[in-house]
Amino acid sequence: MKKIIFIAFFLLFAAIAGIYQIQKSQVDTNVTAKTTKVGVLINGSRSDHSYCQAHYEALEAIKDDLNLEFVYLENVPMDCYKDIVSLIRDKGCKIVVAISYEFGRDMMKAAEKYPDIYFFHASGVNHRKNFSSFFGRMYQARYLSGIAAGMNTKTGELGYVAAFPISEVIRGINAFTLGVRSVRPDAVVHVRYCNSWQGDEVAGEACRKLLRLYPIDVVAMHTDSLQPHREADAKGIWSVGYNIDNAAMFPDTYLTACIWRWDVYYRKQILNCLQGKFHGHHDLIDMNEDIVALSGLSSHADPETKAKVQEADEKLRTLEFDVFYGPIIDNTGYLRVDEGESLPDDEMFNRFYWYVEGVKVEE
């Protein structure tokens, strides 16, 4: 008798669990039955073949699956609070995405004003209950691209066109240089700032000045302009790209690129919003989550280069190694990170204002 009661209880429990799973599945499916409007603030053009386009293509890739309608605002200025309010009040957006660091102040202000709206800020540092900021450890891909560049330089002198001297950019310069010098210890990376994210004219001039001053045979960049690629291509020297793989545009001189795959992040986080599971936080995304990557090396890269890059890639993905493990000496000869130590995230992401050995910043 006890056995029969036990079996009956077990079957009842299994039936209840089954009904719960069916209901849960229906809820998960039904959250996409209704179209959700998402407002997107872009600081440039969605067709820039660079940072802005990387976000645009990622969002478009998930649009149909999650039944989303996007309202894009392009070339948005830093003071964007009115634009955010318009997206919410006039366009009916339930989620707002901003892709530039400079939008952070007004995004936070709007998140406090509209607690029922979800906010996402790429490259930001703040968070609250309805607001997440996020960025990837792009410095890891920068390090890998530095290995590729270091294996392909003959002169040992490389150029780097950079937008602004902020932690994000300096972090990338340093990671690239450490990658270069891991295979070419005597190499020098010459950096020139153009003080613009999108400006072709200033990026091109910064690149041309570097090429006039030094026997540079590889150019890397942290700017959304493609002009450094064009300058390198005209000189017949290698270039290393950023944000999107633009190898098809420069087939003879493009070496590789540090790229974003934002769709992985957006799909997961926006689905959390739709399911009511969102909790705001600050995300620093590792390379092994496939949001940060190095594009495939061009056919010009030899097998030895590919092997070196692959070896370092595997170490990064297994967390066996990270770029800013000591000992690290700065470009004034000062020991910044002791052997066996690692640069803390807070300093790396928010207070990185020094350069590693091998970096020469041009005035």
C-alpha positions as CSV (number, residue, x, y, z in Angstrom):
1,M,0.0,0.0,0.0
2,K,2.8,2.4,0.9
3,K,4.5,1.6,-2.4
4,I,1.3,2.5,-4.3
5,I,1.0,5.8,-2.4
6,F,4.6,6.6,-3.1
7,I,4.2,5.9,-6.8
8,A,1.1,8.0,-7.0
9,F,2.8,10.8,-5.2
10,F,5.8,10.6,-7.5
11,L,3.5,10.7,-10.6
12,L,1.6,13.7,-9.2
13,F,4.9,15.5,-8.5
14,A,6.2,14.7,-12.0
15,A,2.9,16.0,-13.6
16,I,3.1,19.2,-11.7
17,A,6.7,19.7,-12.6
18,G,5.8,19.0,-16.3
19,I,3.0,21.6,-16.2
20,Y,5.4,24.1,-14.7
21,Q,8.0,23.5,-17.4
22,I,5.3,23.9,-20.1
23,Q,4.1,27.1,-18.6
24,K,7.7,28.4,-18.2
25,S,8.4,27.5,-21.8
26,Q,5.2,29.3,-22.9
27,V,6.3,32.4,-20.9
28,D,9.7,32.3,-22.5
29,T,8.2,32.0,-26.0
30,N,5.4,34.6,-25.4
31,V,7.7,37.4,-24.4
32,T,8.6,37.8,-28.0
33,A,4.9,37.7,-29.2
34,K,4.7,41.5,-28.8
35,T,7.1,43.9,-30.6
36,T,9.4,45.7,-28.3
37,K,10.8,49.1,-29.3
38,V,14.5,49.7,-28.6
39,G,16.1,53.2,-29.0
40,V,19.7,53.3,-30.0
41,L,22.0,56.3,-29.6
42,I,25.0,56.3,-32.0
43,N,27.8,58.8,-31.9
44,G,28.6,58.3,-35.6
45,S,27.1,56.6,-38.7
46,R,25.6,53.1,-38.6
47,S,27.5,52.5,-41.9
48,D,31.0,53.6,-40.8
49,H,32.6,50.1,-41.4
50,S,33.8,50.5,-37.8
51,Y,32.6,50.8,-34.2
52,C,29.1,52.1,-34.9
53,Q,28.4,49.5,-37.6
54,A,29.6,46.7,-35.4
55,H,26.8,47.6,-32.9
56,Y,24.2,48.2,-35.7
57,E,24.8,44.8,-37.4
58,A,24.7,43.0,-34.0
59,L,21.4,44.5,-33.1
60,E,19.9,43.8,-36.6
61,A,21.1,40.2,-36.2
62,I,18.8,39.6,-33.2
63,K,15.8,41.8,-34.4
64,D,13.6,39.1,-35.9
65,D,14.3,36.4,-33.3
66,L,13.3,38.7,-30.4
67,N,10.7,40.7,-32.3
68,L,12.4,44.0,-31.8
69,E,11.8,47.4,-33.6
70,F,14.8,49.6,-33.5
71,V,14.8,53.4,-33.5
72,Y,18.3,54.6,-34.5
73,L,19.6,58.1,-33.8
74,E,22.9,58.7,-35.5
75,N,25.6,61.4,-35.0
76,V,24.2,62.1,-31.5
77,P,26.1,64.7,-29.5
78,M,27.4,64.2,-26.0
79,D,24.5,66.1,-24.5
80,C,21.9,63.6,-25.4
81,Y,19.3,63.7,-22.5
82,K,16.6,65.2,-24.7
83,D,17.2,62.5,-27.3
84,I,16.8,59.8,-24.7
85,V,13.6,61.4,-23.4
86,S,12.2,61.6,-27.0
87,L,12.9,57.9,-27.6
88,I,10.9,57.1,-24.5
89,R,8.1,59.6,-24.6
90,D,7.6,60.1,-28.3
91,K,8.8,56.8,-29.8
92,G,7.6,54.4,-27.0
93,C,10.9,52.7,-26.5
94,K,11.1,50.3,-23.6
95,I,14.9,49.8,-23.9
96,V,17.5,52.4,-24.6
97,V,21.0,51.5,-25.9
98,A,23.9,54.0,-26.1
99,I,27.2,53.0,-27.6
100,S,29.7,55.7,-26.6
101,Y,31.4,56.5,-23.3
102,E,30.4,60.2,-23.6
103,F,26.7,59.3,-23.2
104,G,27.2,58.0,-19.7
105,R,26.1,61.1,-17.7
106,D,22.8,61.6,-19.5
107,M,22.1,57.8,-19.6
108,M,22.4,57.6,-15.8
109,K,20.2,60.7,-15.4
110,A,17.5,59.1,-17.6
111,A,17.8,55.8,-15.8
112,E,17.0,57.5,-12.5
113,K,14.1,59.4,-14.1
114,Y,12.5,56.4,-15.8
115,P,12.9,53.4,-13.5
116,D,10.6,51.2,-15.7
117,I,12.8,51.6,-18.8
118,Y,15.9,49.4,-19.3
119,F,19.2,51.1,-20.2
120,F,22.4,49.7,-21.7
121,H,25.6,51.6,-22.1
122,A,28.5,50.3,-24.1
123,S,32.0,51.4,-22.8
124,G,30.3,52.9,-19.7
125,V,31.2,52.4,-16.0
126,N,28.0,53.0,-14.0
127,H,25.0,50.8,-13.2
128,R,21.8,50.7,-11.2
129,K,18.7,48.5,-11.0
130,N,17.5,49.3,-14.5
131,F,20.9,50.2,-16.0
132,S,23.8,48.1,-17.1
133,S,27.1,49.3,-18.6
134,F,29.4,46.9,-20.4
135,F,32.6,46.5,-22.3
136,G,34.8,43.7,-23.4
137,R,38.5,42.9,-22.6
138,M,39.5,44.1,-26.1
139,Y,43.0,44.5,-24.8
140,Q,43.3,40.7,-25.1
141,A,42.7,40.8,-28.8
142,R,45.0,43.9,-29.1
143,Y,47.8,41.7,-27.6
144,L,47.2,39.0,-30.2
145,S,47.2,41.6,-33.0
146,G,50.5,42.9,-31.6
147,I,52.0,39.4,-32.0
148,A,50.9,39.3,-35.6
149,A,52.3,42.8,-36.2
150,G,55.6,42.0,-34.4
151,M,56.0,38.9,-36.5
152,N,55.6,40.9,-39.7
153,T,57.6,44.0,-39.1
154,K,61.0,44.1,-40.6
155,T,62.1,47.5,-39.4
156,G,60.9,47.0,-35.8
157,E,59.1,50.4,-35.9
158,L,55.3,50.4,-35.9
159,G,52.8,53.2,-35.9
160,Y,49.6,53.6,-33.8
161,V,47.0,56.2,-34.6
162,A,44.8,56.8,-31.5
163,A,41.7,58.9,-30.8
164,F,42.1,60.2,-27.2
165,P,44.5,59.6,-24.3
166,I,41.9,57.9,-22.1
167,S,42.2,54.6,-20.2
168,E,40.5,52.6,-22.9
169,V,42.8,53.7,-25.6
170,I,46.0,53.6,-23.5
171,R,45.1,50.1,-22.4
172,G,44.9,49.0,-26.0
173,I,48.2,50.7,-27.0
174,N,50.0,49.0,-24.1
175,A,48.5,45.6,-24.9
176,F,49.4,45.9,-28.5
177,T,53.0,46.9,-27.6
178,L,53.4,44.0,-25.2
179,G,52.2,41.6,-27.9
180,V,54.7,43.1,-30.4
181,R,57.6,42.9,-28.0
182,S,56.8,39.4,-27.0
183,V,58.1,38.3,-30.4
184,R,60.2,41.4,-31.3
185,P,61.8,42.7,-28.0
186,D,63.5,45.6,-29.6
187,A,60.4,47.0,-31.4
188,V,59.1,50.6,-30.8
189,V,55.5,51.6,-31.2
190,H,55.1,55.2,-32.2
191,V,51.8,56.7,-31.1
192,R,50.1,59.8,-32.4
193,Y,46.7,61.1,-31.1
194,C,44.3,62.6,-33.5
195,N,41.7,63.7,-30.8
196,S,38.7,62.4,-32.8
197,W,36.8,59.1,-33.1
198,Q,35.5,59.6,-36.6
199,G,37.5,62.3,-38.2
200,D,39.1,61.1,-41.4
201,E,41.2,64.2,-42.0
202,V,42.8,64.3,-38.6
203,A,43.4,60.5,-38.5
204,G,44.9,60.6,-41.9
205,E,47.2,63.5,-41.0
206,A,48.3,61.7,-37.8
207,C,49.2,58.6,-39.7
208,R,51.1,60.5,-42.5
209,K,53.2,62.4,-39.8
210,L,54.2,59.1,-38.3
211,L,55.1,57.6,-41.7
212,R,57.2,60.7,-42.5
213,L,59.1,60.6,-39.3
214,Y,59.9,56.9,-39.0
215,P,60.5,53.7,-41.1
216,I,57.2,52.3,-40.0
217,D,56.1,49.2,-41.8
218,V,53.0,48.2,-39.7
219,V,50.2,50.6,-38.7
220,A,47.6,49.9,-36.0
221,M,44.8,52.1,-34.8
222,H,42.2,52.9,-32.1
223,T,40.0,55.3,-34.1
224,D,36.7,54.6,-35.9
225,S,38.1,56.2,-39.1
226,L,39.4,53.9,-41.8
227,Q,41.8,56.6,-43.1
228,P,44.9,55.0,-41.4
229,H,44.2,51.9,-43.5
230,R,44.1,54.0,-46.7
231,E,47.4,55.7,-45.8
232,A,49.1,52.4,-45.1
233,D,47.6,50.8,-48.2
234,A,49.0,53.7,-50.3
235,K,52.4,53.1,-48.9
236,G,52.2,49.3,-49.4
237,I,52.6,48.6,-45.6
238,W,50.6,46.4,-43.3
239,S,47.7,47.7,-41.2
240,V,45.8,46.2,-38.3
241,G,42.1,47.1,-38.0
242,Y,39.6,47.6,-35.3
243,N,35.9,46.9,-34.7
244,I,35.0,45.1,-38.0
245,D,37.1,43.0,-40.3
246,N,37.6,45.2,-43.4
247,A,40.1,42.9,-45.1
248,A,38.1,42.9,-48.3
249,M,38.6,46.6,-48.7
250,F,42.4,46.4,-48.4
251,P,43.3,42.9,-49.7
252,D,47.0,43.6,-50.2
253,T,47.9,45.2,-46.9
254,Y,45.4,44.2,-44.3
255,L,46.9,41.9,-41.7
256,T,44.1,41.3,-39.1
257,A,41.6,43.2,-36.9
258,C,40.4,43.3,-33.3
259,I,36.7,42.8,-33.7
260,W,33.5,42.9,-31.7
261,R,30.6,40.4,-31.7
262,W,28.1,42.4,-29.8
263,D,25.1,40.2,-30.8
264,V,26.1,37.6,-28.2
265,Y,25.7,40.1,-25.4
266,Y,22.7,42.0,-26.8
267,R,20.7,38.8,-27.4
268,K,21.2,37.5,-23.8
269,Q,20.6,40.9,-22.0
270,I,17.6,42.0,-24.0
271,L,16.0,38.6,-23.6
272,N,16.5,39.1,-19.8
273,C,14.6,42.4,-20.1
274,L,11.7,40.7,-21.9
275,Q,11.5,37.9,-19.4
276,G,11.7,40.3,-16.4
277,K,15.0,38.9,-15.3
278,F,17.2,41.9,-15.8
279,H,19.5,43.1,-13.0
280,G,21.7,46.1,-13.8
281,H,25.4,45.7,-13.4
282,H,28.8,46.5,-14.9
283,D,30.1,43.8,-17.2
284,L,33.7,43.3,-18.2
285,I,33.5,40.6,-20.8
286,D,36.4,38.1,-21.2
287,M,37.6,36.9,-24.6
288,N,36.4,33.4,-23.9
289,E,32.8,34.6,-24.1
290,D,33.3,35.2,-27.9
291,I,32.3,38.9,-27.8
292,V,35.9,40.0,-28.2
293,A,38.0,38.3,-30.9
294,L,40.8,38.6,-33.4
295,S,39.6,38.2,-37.0
296,G,41.2,35.6,-39.1
297,L,44.8,36.4,-40.1
298,S,45.1,37.3,-43.8
299,S,46.6,34.9,-46.3
300,H,49.8,37.0,-46.1
301,A,50.5,35.8,-42.6
302,D,52.9,32.8,-42.5
303,P,52.3,29.6,-40.6
304,E,54.7,30.6,-37.8
305,T,52.7,33.8,-37.2
306,K,49.5,31.9,-37.0
307,A,51.0,29.4,-34.6
308,K,52.3,32.1,-32.3
309,V,48.9,33.9,-32.3
310,Q,47.0,30.6,-31.7
311,E,49.2,29.7,-28.8
312,A,48.6,33.0,-27.0
313,D,44.9,32.9,-27.8
314,E,44.6,29.5,-26.1
315,K,46.3,30.8,-23.0
316,L,44.0,33.8,-22.8
317,R,40.8,31.7,-23.3
318,T,41.8,29.2,-20.6
319,L,42.7,32.1,-18.2
320,E,46.2,30.6,-17.9
321,F,47.5,34.0,-18.8
322,D,46.4,37.6,-19.1
323,V,48.1,40.5,-20.8
324,F,49.0,42.7,-17.8
325,Y,50.7,40.0,-15.7
326,G,54.0,41.2,-14.3
327,P,56.8,42.0,-14.5
328,I,55.8,45.1,-16.5
329,I,58.1,48.1,-16.9
330,D,56.9,51.5,-18.2
331,N,58.5,53.6,-20.8
332,T,60.4,55.6,-18.2
333,G,62.1,52.4,-16.8
334,Y,59.8,52.2,-13.7
335,L,58.6,48.7,-12.6
336,R,54.8,49.1,-12.6
337,V,53.7,45.5,-12.1
338,D,55.8,43.1,-10.1
339,E,56.5,39.5,-11.2
340,G,53.6,37.3,-10.1
341,E,51.2,40.2,-9.8
342,S,48.5,41.4,-12.2
343,L,47.3,44.9,-12.9
344,P,43.9,45.4,-11.1
345,D,40.8,45.9,-13.2
346,D,40.0,49.2,-11.6
347,E,43.4,50.7,-12.6
348,M,43.3,49.0,-16.0
349,F,39.8,50.3,-16.9
350,N,39.6,53.5,-15.1
351,R,43.1,54.9,-14.2
352,F,45.5,53.7,-16.9
353,Y,47.6,56.7,-17.7
354,W,51.1,55.3,-18.3
355,Y,52.7,53.5,-21.2
356,V,54.7,50.3,-21.2
357,E,58.3,50.0,-22.3
358,G,58.5,50.4,-26.1
359,V,55.9,53.0,-26.5
360,K,56.9,56.5,-27.8
361,V,54.1,59.1,-27.8
362,E,54.6,61.8,-30.5
363,E,53.6,65.4,-29.7
